[in-house]
Amino acid sequence: MRIVGDLTMHDDSSALTTAAAFSDTDREAVYRAIFTRRDVRDQFLPTPVEDDVLQRLLTAAHHAPSVGFMQPWNFITIRKPDTRQQIWQAFSRANDEARDMFSEDKKQLYGSLKLEGIRKAPLNLCITCDRTRGGKVVLGRTHDPSMDLYSTVCAVQNLWLAARTEGIGVGWVSIFHQDDVREILGIPEHVAIVAYLCIGYVDQLYDQPELQKKGWRKRLELSDLIFEEGWRQ
């Protein structure tokens, strides 16, 4: 510890640990989780997600990076069929609205897609962002107030990859009016709903993203998305 002016500075050099690259096996495991992760909608098994496994997933989410170390997330677990039915009804209303937004040639394909597993997955999880956490001025968020939302998305990704390693599928439901879900789950106004997830064990996954498999969209070429030193350079 050292004193600079009126500030006490802590010397953290003794807390540093090695940053060596992973072993080949560990590195391959990380990339395998990334490349085989899927948005699951209909492959859920009825097997309950055990409490200790759920705790591991939430711990992984809680160790996501967050701007200013504000950790703005909360996790609402939803298992009761009645609650999930209410969420599904909110989804269903919004899904009917969404279908009508697409062109006629897309409507039929849209209607054939299963876009949620709210009632089939044994566990639903709502991940939120408390936009007041850390106070009015948060380190790193002073000029971009959306950084708390981005931080919460990192927690979603951590959980998703951890779930893949456990043989657990995750599906992200985004088709609903936030006010409907806010009312069902009693979420305060200052808290944003970032992700509503369906979670459960799976024994099969598509070998590529389901929407690509079913002809909705193709993966873009990475080479078309990389610029150097500026936009379109």
Residue pairs with C-beta under 8 A, 6 or more apart in sequence:
1 8
1 9
1 10
1 11
2 8
2 9
2 11
3 9
21 27
22 30
29 165
33 161
33 164
33 165
34 161
36 164
36 205
37 160
37 161
37 164
37 170
38 169
38 205
38 206
38 209
38 210
39 170
39 171
39 172
39 209
39 210
39 211
40 117
40 121
40 169
40 170
40 171
40 198
40 200
40 202
40 205
41 114
41 115
41 116
41 117
41 171
41 198
41 210
42 114
42 117
42 120
43 169
43 202
43 203
43 204
43 205
44 117
44 120
44 121
44 122
44 169
44 198
44 200
44 201
44 202
45 200
45 201
45 202
45 203
46 122
46 200
47 122
47 200
47 201
48 122
48 123
49 122
49 123
49 168
49 199
49 200
49 201
53 166
53 168
54 77
54 123
56 162
56 166
57 159
57 162
57 163
57 166
57 168
57 199
58 75
58 159
60 158
60 159
60 161
60 162
61 73
61 75
61 127
61 155
61 156
61 158
61 159
61 162
62 71
62 73
62 155
63 158
64 73
64 151
64 154
64 155
64 157
64 158
65 151
65 154
66 72
66 73
66 148
66 151
66 152
66 154
66 155
67 138
67 139
67 140
67 141
67 147
67 148
67 150
67 151
68 134
68 138
68 139
68 140
68 141
68 147
69 139
70 133
70 134
70 138
70 141
70 148
70 151
71 133
71 151
72 129
72 130
72 131
72 133
72 134
72 148
72 151
72 152
73 127
73 128
73 129
73 130
73 151
73 152
73 155
73 194
74 127
74 128
74 130
74 191
75 125
75 126
75 127
75 128
76 125
76 126
76 127
76 128
76 185
76 187
77 123
77 124
77 125
78 84
78 87
78 123
78 124
78 125
78 126
78 185
79 122
79 123
79 124
81 119
83 124
83 184
83 185
84 118
84 119
84 124
85 119
86 184
87 118
87 124
87 173
87 176
87 181
87 184
87 196
88 116
88 118
88 119
90 176
90 177
90 180
90 181
90 184
91 116
91 118
91 173
91 175
91 176
93 176
93 177
93 180
94 175
94 176
94 177
94 180
95 115
95 116
95 175
98 110
98 175
99 107
99 110
99 111
100 107
102 110
109 214
109 215
109 216
112 214
113 211
113 214
113 216
115 173
115 175
116 171
116 173
116 175
116 198
117 171
117 198
117 200
118 124
118 173
118 198
120 198
120 200
121 169
121 171
121 198
121 199
121 200
122 199
122 200
123 198
123 199
123 200
124 196
124 197
124 198
124 199
125 159
125 195
125 196
125 197
125 199
126 181
126 185
126 187
126 193
126 195
126 196
126 197
127 152
127 155
127 156
127 159
127 194
127 195
127 196
127 197
128 152
128 187
128 191
128 192
128 193
128 194
129 148
129 149
129 151
129 152
129 191
129 192
129 194
130 148
130 190
130 191
131 145
131 148
131 190
131 191
131 192
132 190
133 148
134 141
134 148
138 147
138 148
140 147
141 147
141 148
149 192
149 194
152 192
152 194
152 195
153 194
153 195
156 172
156 194
156 195
156 197
159 170
159 197
160 170
163 169
163 170
163 199
164 170
167 201
167 202
167 203
168 199
168 200
168 201
168 202
169 199
169 200
169 201
169 202
169 205
170 197
170 198
170 199
171 197
171 198
171 199
172 195
172 196
172 197
173 196
173 197
173 198
174 195
174 196
176 196
178 192
178 193
181 187
181 193
181 196
182 189
182 193
187 193
206 213
207 213
208 219
209 219
211 217
212 218
212 219
227 233
